[in-house]
Amino acid sequence: MTVLHETRDGIVIASIVVGDDVVLSADGVAATWGNTSRAAARGGRWIIQDDAGVGWVLRDGRLMPPPRPLDDERADLIAAIEGQLAVRTREGAAYDGRRVAIDDASLSRLAAMAAVAQSAIGLAVAWPEGYAAGWIAVDNSRIPLPTAEDGLALAAAAIGYAAALRQAARALKDAALAAGDEAALAAIDITAGWPE
């Protein structure tokens, strides 16, 4: 069996399955199979191609899927950027040879520790033993924080890294939103521009 597609203005308007005995005229305007002979619609031609369907577009002598709307392509790219952000967030921030969790709950705990550290540095409170014992890293090891300054440095580094990740994602999304065509979207490298 052969799939025969009728095109008009380069777009498939009808597809039919015919026998393998189909013969096309040299210009593709007429098709004959079995006892049937049909001319393509005015301005159209017949194309034989198994993997095509109504709405496909004729490009360089081959039927291709219709282009997706730019907004759909853009939405897919923005979702991929969100995926990159999620992966990097799950990996955590590098600190003292380890990784520190930077999910939303961890960032809240880091911010709370930073506030306590600032108070301890200003001598308003003592640096708590719970923080001095160490921050628990992603690998479940402890990062020693014997002083309030150590705690503040860890919090600043991890929170700063999380903010840099969000800014990198925002810059990539802005580029995707500003892209005026498919080529501009394709030129956006979503693996570039992230903080180390």
Stockholm file with secondary structure:
# STOCKHOLM 1.0

chainA/1-196         MTVLHETRDGIVIASIVVGDDVVLSADGVAATWGNTSRAAARGGRWIIQDDAGVGWVLRDGRLMPPPRPLDDERADLIAAIEGQLAVRTREGAAYDGRRVAIDDASLSRLAAMAAVAQSAIGLAVAWPEGYAAGWIAVDNSRIPLPTAEDGLALAAAAIGYAAALRQAARALKDAALAAGDEAALAAIDITAGWPE
#=GR chainA/1-196 SS CEEEEEEETTEEEEEEEECTTCEECTTSSEEEETTEEEECCTTEEEEECSSCCTTCEEETTEEECCCCCHHHHHHHHHHHHHHHHHHHHHHCEEETTEEECCSHHHHHHHHHHHHHHHHHHTTSSCCCHHHHTCEECTTSCEECCCSHHHHHHHHHHHHHHHHHHHHHHHHHHHHHHHCCSHHHHHTCCTTSSCCC
#=GC SS_cons         CEEEEEEETTEEEEEEEECTTCEECTTSSEEEETTEEEECCTTEEEEECSSCCTTCEEETTEEECCCCCHHHHHHHHHHHHHHHHHHHHHHCEEETTEEECCSHHHHHHHHHHHHHHHHHHTTSSCCCHHHHTCEECTTSCEECCCSHHHHHHHHHHHHHHHHHHHHHHHHHHHHHHHCCSHHHHHTCCTTSSCCC
//
